[in-house]
Amino acid sequence: MNSGVSIIEATISEAQDGMRLDKALAELVPDLSRERLKALIVEGQVTTSGRSSTPSMKVAAGQAFAITLPPPVEAEAVAQDIPLAIVHEDPDLIVIDKPAGLVVHPAAGNLDGTLVNALLHHCQGQLSGIGGVARPGIVHRIDKDTSGLLVVAKSDRAHEGLAQQFAAHSIDRLYAAIVYGVPHPAAGMIDAWVGRSVADRKKMAVHREGRGKHAVTHYRTLQKLRGAALVECRLETGRTHQVRVHMAHLGHPLIGDPVYGRERKGFKSILETLGFKRQALHAKRLGFIHPVTGEALCFDSPIPADMQELLSELHV
């Protein structure tokens, strides 16, 4: 047998009698997601009495299956020794406090030097294989020039569980933003659909209902500043550039945002003096249910030094 290959044996219980094979095995082998099990079945890696099966096959109590689990293949991205601010880590997931300027995932224009490259180095030997690949499971992202908290799965089971929570919008996410002007009313809800801009496909925009994706942001003003305000935004949904698009739609774009906000009079010299060259946005709180242990976890990150300097400069 090839080195690294493992065999998992599972016997159908009375509770799974009559179920689809992929669903039954997902209950019996919780460390593997249903999608991963389905792929293994299709690949012929799941057998009963030496015969392969299909995902939709109906199973019977007492039936025994052997699951051949190949070793995870190496991820295409390369491991790189990039320092990480680790807030929490356990066998199934890791929470990172990402600095502004760090891209989350390799893509055109940023093929390396990303958070994924850093995690591949840090988690060597710890990744159990997301979908059969030894890679960190990215379940959400924050923009390159946004700082703050991000959770990444290290196991298939954690990846599926976190993805379900994000899809159900049950993740607690708070952002701190410094915006132009002072919102009125001081607190409220922005309920506006977000999708790709018709004029510029690289940008997102607010659209009429039914176009794009439903997006809801709850905001409240924490501090009035000189021509600006510190605002807290709680995401009910998590769409691409949601806070940036919604606050601009409200008439209060983020200071320093090169895409959704125009520089306002009197701010250019302040930003140049401080060397502030990003949108003033920080993911300050992240709360979720641990997908494996069931424990409620919540993490907080202080506003970073560059945004603190901007707040001090704009203090009334």
TIPA-40191 format. One record per residue: x, y, z of N, C-alpha, C in turn; residue in three letters. Coordinates in steps of 0.2 Angstrom, whole numbers, plus 5000, padded with zeros to 4 digits. Example, Ala and Ser with C-alpha at 12.3 -4.5 7.8 and 13.67 -1.06 7.14 Angstrom:
2
506649725039506249785039506649845039ALA
506449895035506849955036506450005039SER
This chain:
316
500449945000500050005000500450065000MET
500250114996500650184996500750215003ASN
501350245004501450275010500950335011SER
500650345017500250395018499450385017GLY
499350325014498650305012498350275019VAL
497750295021497450265026496750235025SER
496550185028495850155027495450175033ILE
494850195032494350205037493750155036ILE
493550125041493050075041492450105044GLU
491850095041491250125044490650075043ALA
490250055048489750015047489050055048THR
488550045044487950075044487550055050ILE
487250105054486850085060486150085058SER
485750075063485050075061484750145060GLU
485150195063484950265062485050285054ALA
485550255051485650275044485350225039GLN
484950175041484650125037484150165032ASP
484350155025483950185020484150245017GLY
484650275020484950335018485350335012MET
485550385009486050395004486650375007ARG
487150345003487750325005488150385008LEU
488250445004488650505005488350535012ASP
487750535013487450565019487550525025LYS
487550455024487650405030488350415032ALA
488850415027489550415029489750485032LEU
489350535030489550605033489350605041ALA
488850565042488650555050489150505053GLU
489350455050489850405053490550435053LEU
490750475049491450495048491450575048VAL
491250605054491250675054491850715052PRO
492450685052493050725051493050735043ASP
492650705039492650715032491950745030LEU
491950805026491350835024491050785019SER
490350805018489950765014490250775006ARG
490450835005490650844998491350804997GLU
491750805002492350765001492250685001ARG
491750665005491550595004491250574997LEU
490850624995490550614988491050604983LYS
491550644983492150644978492550574979ALA
492650554985492950494986492550434983LEU
491950434984491450384982491550384974ILE
491450444971491550444964492150424961VAL
492750434965493350414963493450334964GLU
492950304967493050224968493450214974GLY
493450264979493850254985493450224991GLN
492750214990492350184995492050124992VAL
492150074996491950004993491549964999THR
491149924997490849875001490849804998THR
491149755002491249694999491749694993SER
492149744993492649744987492349784981GLY
491749804981491449834976491349904977ARG
491449944972491350024973490650034973SER
490450104975489850124976489650184972SER
489050214973488850274970488650324976THR
488650384976488450434981487750424983PRO
487350404978486550404979486350334981SER
486850284982486650214984486250214990MET
485750184991485350174997485750115002LYS
485850135008486250085012485750055017VAL
486049995020485649955024486049945031ALA
485649945036485949935043486449875043ALA
487049875046487449825046487949815040GLY
487849855035488249855029488949895031GLN
489449865029490149885030490449915024ALA
490749975025491150015020491850025022PHE
492250025017492950045018493150105014ALA
493350155017493550215014494250225013ILE
494550225007495250235006495450305006THR
495850335010495950405010496650415008LEU
496750445002497450454999497750515003PRO
498450515004498750575007498550635003PRO
498450695007498350755003498850774999PRO
498650794993499150814988499450884990VAL
500050904988500350974989499951024986GLU
499851084990499451134987499951174981ALA
499651204977499951234971500351294974GLU
500051334979500451384981501051364985ALA
501551404986502151384989502151414996VAL
502451375001502551395008503051455008ALA
502951505012503351565013503351585020GLN
503951595023504051615030503851685031ASP
503251705032503051765032502751775039ILE
502951825043502651825050501951835051PRO
501651805056500951805056500751825064LEU
500251865064499951885071499451835073ALA
499551785076499051725078498751745084ILE
498051745084497651765089497351695093VAL
497251645089497051585092497251525087HIS
497451475089497551415085497451345089GLU
497151305085496951235088497051185082ASP
496951125083497051075077496551085071PRO
496051125072495551125067495551195063ASP
495751245067495651315064496251365067LEU
496251415063496751475066496451535064ILE
496551585069496251655069496851695068VAL
496851735063497451785061497151855062ILE
497651895065497551975065497951995059ASP
497652005053497952025047498152095046LYS
498752115045498952185044498652205037PRO
498552275037498452305030499052295025ALA
498852285019499352265014499452195012GLY
499252155017499352085015498752055012LEU
498852025006498351995002498151925005VAL
497551905005497351845008497551785003VAL
497351784997497451724993497851744986HIS
498251694984498651704978498151714972PRO
498251764968497851784962498351824957ALA
498051834951498451874946498651934949ALA
499351944949499652014951499852004958GLY
499651944962499951934969499951854969ASN
500451824966500551754965500851724972LEU
501251764975501551744982501551804987ASP
501851794993501851844998501151855001GLY
500651805000500051815003499951775010THR
499351785013499151745019499151675018LEU
498951655012498951575011499651555011VAL
500151585007500851565007501151565014ASN
500951615018501151615025500851555029ALA
500251545028499951485032500251415030LEU
500351405024500651345021501351335025LEU
501651385026502351375030502151365037HIS
501751405040501651395047501251335049HIS
500851305045500451245046500751185043CYS
501351185041501651125038501551065043GLN
501251015040501150945044500450945048GLY
500151005048499551015052498851015048GLN
498951025041498351025037498150955035LEU
497550935037497250875036496950865029SER
496950915025496750915018496050935017GLY
496050995014495351025012495151005005ILE
494650955005494550934998495050884995GLY
495450855000496050814997496650854996GLY
496650914997497250954996497550985002VAL
498150985004498451015010498551085009ALA
497951115011497951195010497551215016ARG
497651285017497151315022496451325019PRO
495951315023495251325020495051405021GLY
495051445016494851515016494051515016ILE
493751535021493051535021492751605020VAL
493251655022493051725020493651765019HIS
493651825017494151865015494051935018ARG
494651965019494552045020495052075015ILE
494852135012495252165007496052175009ASP
496452175004497152185005497252245010LYS
496952295009497152355013496652365018ASP
496252315020495852315027496252275032THR
496352295038496652255043496152215047SER
496352175051495952135056495852065056GLY
495352035059495251965061494951925055LEU
495251865054495151825049495151755052LEU
494651705051494751635053494851595047VAL
495351545048495451495042495451425045VAL
495151385041495051315043495751275041ALA
495851225046496451185045496251115043LYS
495551095044495351025043494651035039SER
494550975035493950975031493350985035ASP
493250955041492650965045492551035047ARG
493151075049493051145051492851185045ALA
493151175039493051205033492251205032HIS
491951145032491251145030490851175036GLU
491051165042490651195048490651275048GLY
491251305046491351375046490951405040LEU
490951365034490651385028489851395029ALA
489651345033488951345034488751405039GLN
489151425043488951475048489051545044GLN
489451555039489551615035488951615030PHE
488751555028488151555023487451575027ALA
487451555033486851565038486851635041ALA
487451675039487551745042487451745050HIS
487751685053487751685060488451705063SER
488851725059489551745062489451815064ILE
489751835070489751905073490351935070ASP
490251985066490752025063490652105064ARG
491152135068491152205069491752235065LEU
491652295062492152335059492152405062TYR
492752435062492852505064493052535057ALA
492752595056492852635050492852705052ALA
493352735048493352815049493052845042ILE
492552875043492152895037492152975036VAL
492152995030492053075029491353095032TYR
491353145035490653175038490453135044GLY
489853155046489553125052488853105050VAL
488753035050488153005048487553035052PRO
486953045049486353065052485753025049HIS
485452985053485552985060486152945062PRO
486352955068486952925071487052855070ALA
486452815070486452745070485852725065ALA
485952665062485452645058485652575054GLY
485152565049485352495045485352515038MET
485852495034485852505027485652435024ILE
485052435021484852375017484852385010ASP
485352375007485452384999485852334996ALA
485552304990485852254987486452274984TRP
486952224984487652244981487852194976VAL
488152224970488352174965488852214961GLY
489152184955489652214951489352274948ARG
489752324948489552384944489552374937SER
489052404934488952404926489452444923VAL
489652494926490152544923490852514924ALA
491052484929491752454930491652394934ASP
491852334930491752264933492252254939ARG
492752294940493152284946492852314952LYS
492352354951492052384957491352354959LYS
491152354965490452334967490052404967MET
489352394967488952454967488252424970ALA
487852474973487152464975486752454969VAL
486252404969485852394964485152394967HIS
484652394962483952384964483852314967ARG
483352304971483152234974483152184968GLU
483452124970483452074965484052064961GLY
484452114961485052114956485652114961ARG
486152074960486652064965486452024970GLY
486752034976486552004982486252044988LYS
485852024992485552054997486052075002HIS
486152135004486652155009486352195015ALA
486552185021486352225026486852245031VAL
486952305032487452325037487152375043THR
487252355049487052395054487652445057HIS
487552505057488052555059487852595065TYR
488352625068488252675074488852715074ARG
488752775076489352825076489552815083THR
490252805084490552805090490852865092LEU
491152905088491452965089491453015084GLN
491253075085491253135080491953165080LYS
492153175074492853195073492853265069LEU
493453285067493453355063493253335056ARG
492653345054492453335047492453255045GLY
492353215051492353145050492053115056ALA
492053045056491753005062492052935062ALA
492052915068492252845069491652805069LEU
491552755065490852725064491052645066VAL
490552615069490552545070490052505065GLU
490252465061489852425057489752355058CYS
489152325059489052255061488752225054ARG
489052175052488852145046488352095047LEU
487752105044487252045044487351995039GLU
487552025033487751985027488551995026THR
488851965022489551975021489651975013GLY
489552035010489652035003490352075001ARG
490552064995491252094993491152164994THR
491652194998491752274999491052305002HIS
490752255006490052285008490052345012GLN
490552355017490552415022490752475017VAL
491252465013491452515009490952545004ARG
490552495001490052514996489452545000VAL
489252515006488652535009488752605012HIS
489352615015489452685018489552735013MET
489852725007489852775002489152784999ALA
488652734999487952744997487652785002HIS
487852785008487552825014487752895013LEU
488252905009488552975008489152985013GLY
489452935016489952945020490452885019HIS
490852895013491352845011491952845016PRO
492252795016492852785020493452825018LEU
493752855023494352905022494852855019ILE
495252875014495752845011495552785006GLY
494952775005494652725000494752754993ASP
495252724989495352744982494852724977PRO
494352684979493952654974493252684975VAL
492952694982492352714983492252784986TYR
492852814987492752884990493252934987GLY
492952994986493453044983493753084989ARG
494353104988494653134994494353204995GLU
494153225001493853285002494253345004ARG
494053405003494453465004494753465012LYS
495353475012495653485019495953415021GLY
495853365018496153295020496753275017PHE
496853295011497453275007498153285011LYS
498253345014498853355017498953315024SER
498353305027498353265033498553185031ILE
498253165026498453095024499153085022LEU
499353135018500053135016500553145022GLU
500453185026500853195032500953125036THR
500353095037500353035041500552975037LEU
500552985030500752925026500252875026GLY
499552895027499052855027498752835020PHE
498852775017498752765010498252705009LYS
497752695014497252645013496652665015ARG
496152625014495452635017495452625025GLN
495152675028495152665036494652615038ALA
494852555038494352495039494752445043LEU
494452425048494752375053494252325055HIS
494352255054493952205056494152195064ALA
493752225068493952225075493652165079LYS
493152135077492852075081492552025077ARG
492751965079492551905075492251845080LEU
491651835080491351785084491051725080GLY
491151665083490751605079490751545084PHE
490451495082490451435086490951385083ILE
491351365087491951315084491551255081HIS
491751245074491351195071491451125073PRO
491951115077492151045079491951035087VAL
492151085091492051075098491351105100THR
491051145096490451175098490451235103GLY
491151255105491251305109491151375106GLU
490851425109490751495107491351525108ALA
491651555102492251595102492151665100LEU
492451715103492451785101493151815102CYS
493351845097494051875097493951955095PHE
494351995099494352065098495052085096ASP
495152135091495752165089495752245090SER
496252265093496252345094496352375087PRO
496052435087496152475081496952485080ILE
497252475074497952475073498252545073PRO
498852555074499252615075499052665070ALA
499052645063498952695058498252725059ASP
497752685060497152715061497052755068MET
497452735073497452775079497752845078GLN
498252845074498552915072498052955068GLU
497752925064497252965060496652995065LEU
496452955069495952975074496253035079LEU
496853025081497153075085497153145081SER
497353135075497453195070496753235069GLU
496253195069495553215067495153235074LEU
495453225080495153235086494853305087HIS
494253315089493953375089494253415095VAL
